[in-house]
Amino acid sequence: MAAVKLVFRAHALQRMFERGISVEEVRAVIEVGETIVTYSDDTPYPSRLVLGKPGGRSLHVVYADNLPAHEIIVITAYEPDPQQWEPDFRRRSKA
């Protein structure tokens, strides 16, 4: 099986820079994080929201799977806002 290539959209890189999130942290979330939402109808590729805690820091990463090209396309990455998410950062708050 071919190796999977990590591709960063310009938006993702800009947001990562603004938020102090490294490529290594994003890679760790993708490798060992937990998928909390799947967006199977997204186009041109299905995507997912993944929660990970590299170095103890909670991060959400949204990425799409371009399986034919063996690519993972990073769309954005952010620290979930405790005001908008349940304490486990797996579900949005009802408030």
C-alpha positions in Angstrom: 0.0 0.0 0.0 1.3 3.5 -0.9 2.3 5.9 1.9 -0.3 8.5 2.7 0.7 12.1 2.0 -0.3 14.9 4.4 -1.5 18.0 2.5 -2.2 21.3 4.2 -4.7 23.8 2.7 -3.6 27.4 2.9 -6.4 28.1 5.4 -5.2 25.4 7.7 -1.6 26.7 7.6 -2.8 30.2 8.3 -5.0 29.1 11.2 -2.3 26.8 12.7 0.2 29.7 12.6 -2.3 32.1 14.3 -3.2 29.5 16.9 0.3 28.2 17.6 -0.4 24.7 16.4 2.5 22.8 14.9 2.5 20.3 12.0 3.7 17.7 14.5 0.7 18.3 16.7 -1.7 17.9 13.7 0.1 14.8 12.6 -0.2 13.3 16.1 -4.0 14.1 16.2 -4.5 12.4 12.8 -2.4 9.4 13.8 -3.9 8.6 17.2 -6.9 11.0 17.7 -10.5 10.0 18.0 -13.0 10.7 15.2 -15.9 12.5 16.8 -17.9 13.5 13.7 -17.8 12.2 10.1 -19.0 14.3 7.2 -19.4 11.6 4.6 -21.4 13.9 2.2 -18.6 16.5 2.0 -17.2 17.2 -1.4 -15.0 16.6 -3.1 -13.9 14.1 -0.4 -15.5 12.9 2.8 -14.1 14.6 5.9 -14.0 14.2 9.7 -13.5 16.1 12.9 -10.9 14.4 15.1 -10.0 15.1 18.7 -6.5 14.5 20.0 -4.4 15.6 22.9 -0.8 15.8 21.8 1.3 16.9 24.8 -1.9 17.1 26.9 -3.3 20.0 24.7 -6.8 19.3 23.4 -7.0 19.9 19.6 -9.6 19.5 16.9 -8.4 18.7 13.4 -10.7 18.6 10.4 -9.4 16.7 7.4 -10.5 15.0 4.3 -9.5 11.6 2.9 -8.5 11.7 -0.7 -8.2 7.9 -1.0 -7.5 7.6 -4.7 -4.5 9.9 -4.4 -3.4 8.5 -1.0 -3.7 12.0 0.6 -5.0 13.4 3.8 -6.0 17.0 3.3 -5.9 19.1 6.5 -8.7 21.7 6.4 -8.3 23.4 9.8 -7.0 22.8 13.3 -8.0 24.6 16.5 -8.3 24.3 20.3 -11.9 23.7 21.1 -13.6 26.5 23.1 -14.8 25.3 26.5 -17.7 27.7 26.1 -18.9 25.9 23.0 -18.0 22.3 23.8 -18.8 19.8 26.5 -15.9 19.3 29.0 -14.7 16.2 27.1 -14.6 18.3 23.8 -16.5 15.5 22.0 -19.9 17.3 21.7 -21.0 20.9 21.3 -22.6 22.5 24.4 -26.4 22.8 24.4 -26.2 26.4 25.8 
